[in-house]
Amino acid sequence: MQNIPRALQADFNRKPMPNKVLMIHGPRRSGKTALVRKFTENVDPQKSLILNGEDVLDTGLLQERSVANYSRLLAGKNLLVVDEEQHIPDIGMILKLMVDSIDGIRVIATASSSFDVHQ
């Protein structure tokens, strides 16, 4: 499969900022995950954590809503990617706690729908 260059990619690369959540919403199969994957190609894998909301184990990592848990999970990381965030209960409050408590963390979250994301 050929990857078509996107004009959005260059602008997108400047968007993830420390202590902010970049949310990408759109219809299924519209390229949200591909856009984020292209971005993460240039990120040190040791400094990033990529989770999938459809994976029960990844979702479980976020369920203990505490600064201690998220600090442990994101130790040494400066980027968190949460794909399919709409499948994670209370994701809005979880991400808010992270960006309010963990200095310098950049968060990118994708969703195919906006149900229960904006809290």
C-alpha positions as CSV (number, residue, x, y, z in Angstrom):
1,M,0.0,0.0,0.0
2,Q,1.3,3.4,-1.0
3,N,1.4,6.1,1.6
4,I,0.2,9.5,0.3
5,P,2.1,12.5,1.8
6,R,-0.3,14.7,3.8
7,A,0.0,18.5,4.0
8,L,-1.3,18.2,7.5
9,Q,1.8,16.1,8.6
10,A,4.2,19.0,8.7
11,D,1.8,21.2,10.8
12,F,0.9,18.2,13.0
13,N,4.6,17.6,13.9
14,R,4.6,21.0,15.8
15,K,1.3,20.5,17.6
16,P,2.1,18.1,20.6
17,M,3.1,20.4,23.4
18,P,4.2,19.8,27.0
19,N,1.3,19.5,29.5
20,K,-1.3,19.6,26.7
21,V,-3.5,16.9,25.2
22,L,-3.8,16.9,21.4
23,M,-7.1,15.2,20.6
24,I,-7.7,13.9,17.1
25,H,-11.3,12.9,16.3
26,G,-12.7,11.7,13.1
27,P,-14.5,8.9,11.3
28,R,-13.2,5.3,11.3
29,R,-10.5,4.6,8.7
30,S,-9.8,8.3,8.0
31,G,-6.1,8.2,8.8
32,K,-5.9,9.3,12.5
33,T,-3.7,6.4,13.6
34,A,-1.5,6.6,10.4
35,L,-0.9,10.3,11.1
36,V,0.2,9.6,14.7
37,R,2.3,6.6,13.6
38,K,4.1,8.8,11.1
39,F,4.8,11.4,13.9
40,T,6.1,8.7,16.3
41,E,8.7,7.5,13.7
42,N,10.8,10.5,14.7
43,V,10.3,10.0,18.5
44,D,12.7,8.0,20.7
45,P,10.8,4.8,21.6
46,Q,12.4,4.8,25.0
47,K,10.8,8.2,25.7
48,S,7.3,7.4,24.5
49,L,4.4,5.1,25.6
50,I,1.8,4.1,23.0
51,L,-1.5,2.6,24.3
52,N,-4.5,1.3,22.6
53,G,-7.9,1.7,24.2
54,E,-9.2,-1.4,22.5
55,D,-6.6,-3.5,24.4
56,V,-7.8,-4.6,27.8
57,L,-4.3,-4.7,29.2
58,D,-3.5,-1.2,28.0
59,T,-6.8,0.1,29.4
60,G,-6.0,-1.6,32.7
61,L,-2.8,0.4,33.1
62,L,-4.8,3.6,33.3
63,Q,-7.6,2.4,35.7
64,E,-5.8,3.2,39.0
65,R,-6.4,7.0,38.8
66,S,-3.6,8.3,40.9
67,V,-0.6,10.6,40.4
68,A,1.7,7.8,41.8
69,N,0.4,5.3,39.2
70,Y,0.8,7.7,36.3
71,S,4.2,8.9,37.4
72,R,5.4,5.3,37.6
73,L,3.9,4.5,34.2
74,L,5.4,7.5,32.5
75,A,8.7,7.7,34.3
76,G,11.3,8.8,31.7
77,K,8.7,9.4,29.1
78,N,7.8,12.7,27.4
79,L,5.1,11.4,25.1
80,L,2.0,9.4,25.7
81,V,-0.2,8.3,22.7
82,V,-3.6,6.8,23.5
83,D,-5.3,5.4,20.3
84,E,-9.0,4.7,20.4
85,E,-9.4,6.6,23.6
86,Q,-13.2,6.4,23.5
87,H,-13.0,2.8,24.8
88,I,-11.4,3.9,28.1
89,P,-13.8,4.9,30.9
90,D,-13.2,8.4,32.3
91,I,-10.4,9.1,29.8
92,G,-11.0,12.8,30.0
93,M,-10.3,12.9,33.8
94,I,-7.4,10.5,33.4
95,L,-5.6,12.7,30.8
96,K,-6.4,15.9,32.8
97,L,-4.8,14.4,35.9
98,M,-1.7,13.3,33.9
99,V,-1.1,16.7,32.2
100,D,-1.8,18.6,35.5
101,S,0.6,16.4,37.5
102,I,3.4,15.1,35.3
103,D,5.7,18.0,34.2
104,G,6.6,18.0,30.5
105,I,4.3,15.1,29.3
106,R,2.9,15.5,25.8
107,V,-0.3,13.6,25.1
108,I,-1.8,12.6,21.8
109,A,-5.2,10.9,21.9
110,T,-7.3,9.6,19.0
111,A,-10.9,8.7,18.9
112,S,-13.5,7.6,16.3
113,S,-16.3,9.1,18.3
114,S,-16.5,11.8,21.0
115,F,-18.7,9.9,23.5
116,D,-17.6,10.4,27.1
117,V,-14.3,12.0,26.0
118,H,-15.0,15.6,26.8
119,Q,-15.5,15.8,30.6
